[in-house]
Amino acid sequence: MKILITGGAGFIGSHLAERLLKDGHSVEIIDNLSTGRLENIETFKDHPKFHYTIGSILNRELLEKLVHGVDQIYHLAAAVGVKYIIENPLLSLKTNIVGTDNVLELANKHKAKVLITSTSEIYGKSEKIPFAEQDDRLLGSTHISRWGYSCSKAIDEFLAQAFFREKRLPVVIVRCFNTVGPRQTGQYGMVLPKFIKAALLDQPLVVIGMGSRPAGSRMSRVGSEPLISR
Ligand SMILES: NC(=O)c1ccc[n+]([C@@H]2O[C@H](COP(=O)([O-])OP(=O)(O)OC[C@H]3O[C@@H](n4cnc5c(N)ncnc54)[C@H](O)[C@@H]3O)[C@@H](O)[C@H]2O)c1
């Protein structure tokens, strides 16, 4: 099969590309390297069935060239990381909403099946554990930019479901929780890689806030911006 991965030079995308190549598929990726890195694809970038494009999913013309002729799209490109989202609120919303709309529109036009990656942040502050896909959502104020991530991913889910209902576009929605592993960077606000790096360097593991949370809550706070683990 011919497969396109958006965000393919990122943490999850690069592992996925490697796995799909091992399974014999042709893999195309697009990544703007905002949080991804070329090092992540270094070990397989010369594979004969692999091709990469450095560019943005917001560039619809470029994206259409890549979507043309693919069977499946794994849509992983997104503005991620609490620090990145708080520092780039506008670009984050556009990437996650307009970018996903571009992917879904073009998938529908070129008849490609799509998987989109949503998040546990969909549940917001909900303390109803365990979570279920159809649970209500409990979100904070629109004055706090980190909630834009949760909302943008929720819009992605609405868009995907609307494309399925109205256009019969085959879509799969995955809500990733805190996924960690090699190639993930702590640079943009992901807590576990930050802790692991500090531990390996024999440095203190800095806990922001009191380090304690109400049962079931996944939030802590810095200044006026609550931080989350994603
Ligand atoms: N890792 C987790 O714990 C987690 C949790 C919930 C959801 N997710 C979702 O999974 C997906 C992959 O996340 P990840 O952890 O691998 O993060 P990541 O930052 O490593 O991957 C995202 C990739 O998208 C690229 N990107 C961003 N904007 C782009 C644009 N406009 N055009 C092209 N590429 C762009 C980045 O450069 C990066 O390579 C994301 O959609 C994220 O929201 C991940």
The ligand as a MOL file (V3000), in Angstrom:
LIG
                    3D

  0  0  0     0  0            999 V3000
M  V30 BEGIN CTAB
M  V30 COUNTS 44 48 0 0 0
M  V30 BEGIN ATOM
M  V30 1 N 2.8020 11.6950 22.3960 0
M  V30 2 C 1.6770 11.7980 23.1010 0
M  V30 3 O 1.6440 11.5110 24.2840 0
M  V30 4 C 0.3930 12.2730 22.4330 0
M  V30 5 C -0.7460 12.4080 23.2350 0
M  V30 6 C -1.9330 12.8320 22.6560 0
M  V30 7 C -2.0000 13.0890 21.2990 0
M  V30 8 N -0.8740 12.9560 20.5400 0 CHG=1
M  V30 9 C -1.0000 13.2890 19.1110 0
M  V30 10 O -0.2110 12.4090 18.3290 0
M  V30 11 C 0.3310 13.1220 17.2070 0
M  V30 12 C 1.8370 12.9270 17.1600 0
M  V30 13 O 2.4050 13.4750 18.3370 0
M  V30 14 P 3.9340 13.2350 18.7780 0
M  V30 15 O 3.9400 12.9490 20.2220 0
M  V30 16 O 4.6070 12.2970 17.8470 0 CHG=-1
M  V30 17 O 4.5050 14.7250 18.6360 0
M  V30 18 P 5.6210 15.3060 17.6750 0
M  V30 19 O 5.7540 16.7540 17.9920 0
M  V30 20 O 6.8610 14.4960 17.7920 0
M  V30 21 O 4.9680 15.0800 16.2410 0
M  V30 22 C 4.1700 16.0450 15.5770 0
M  V30 23 C 4.8440 16.3150 14.2480 0
M  V30 24 O 4.0370 17.1900 13.4580 0
M  V30 25 C 4.9190 18.0980 12.7940 0
M  V30 26 N 4.1220 19.2760 12.4170 0
M  V30 27 C 3.5860 20.2290 13.2230 0
M  V30 28 N 2.9470 21.1530 12.4980 0
M  V30 29 C 3.0480 20.7660 11.1930 0
M  V30 30 C 2.5920 21.3140 9.9590 0
M  V30 31 N 1.8820 22.4540 9.9220 0
M  V30 32 N 2.8900 20.6560 8.8270 0
M  V30 33 C 3.6140 19.4980 8.8480 0
M  V30 34 N 4.0770 18.9510 9.9820 0
M  V30 35 C 3.8070 19.5730 11.1320 0
M  V30 36 C 6.0040 18.3900 13.8130 0
M  V30 37 O 7.1760 18.9350 13.2560 0
M  V30 38 C 6.2170 16.9980 14.4020 0
M  V30 39 O 7.1780 16.2760 13.6760 0
M  V30 40 C -0.0990 14.5750 17.3650 0
M  V30 41 O -1.2370 14.8100 16.5610 0
M  V30 42 C -0.4740 14.6990 18.8290 0
M  V30 43 O -1.4540 15.6820 19.0580 0
M  V30 44 C 0.3160 12.5610 21.0770 0
M  V30 END ATOM
M  V30 BEGIN BOND
M  V30 1 1 1 2
M  V30 2 2 2 3
M  V30 3 1 2 4
M  V30 4 1 4 5
M  V30 5 2 4 44
M  V30 6 2 5 6
M  V30 7 1 6 7
M  V30 8 2 7 8
M  V30 9 1 8 9
M  V30 10 1 8 44
M  V30 11 1 9 10
M  V30 12 1 9 42
M  V30 13 1 10 11
M  V30 14 1 11 12
M  V30 15 1 11 40
M  V30 16 1 12 13
M  V30 17 1 13 14
M  V30 18 2 14 15
M  V30 19 1 14 16
M  V30 20 1 14 17
M  V30 21 1 17 18
M  V30 22 2 18 19
M  V30 23 1 18 20
M  V30 24 1 18 21
M  V30 25 1 21 22
M  V30 26 1 22 23
M  V30 27 1 23 24
M  V30 28 1 23 38
M  V30 29 1 24 25
M  V30 30 1 25 26
M  V30 31 1 25 36
M  V30 32 1 26 27
M  V30 33 1 26 35
M  V30 34 2 27 28
M  V30 35 1 28 29
M  V30 36 1 29 30
M  V30 37 2 29 35
M  V30 38 1 30 31
M  V30 39 2 30 32
M  V30 40 1 32 33
M  V30 41 2 33 34
M  V30 42 1 34 35
M  V30 43 1 36 37
M  V30 44 1 36 38
M  V30 45 1 38 39
M  V30 46 1 40 41
M  V30 47 1 40 42
M  V30 48 1 42 43
M  V30 END BOND
M  V30 END CTAB
M  END
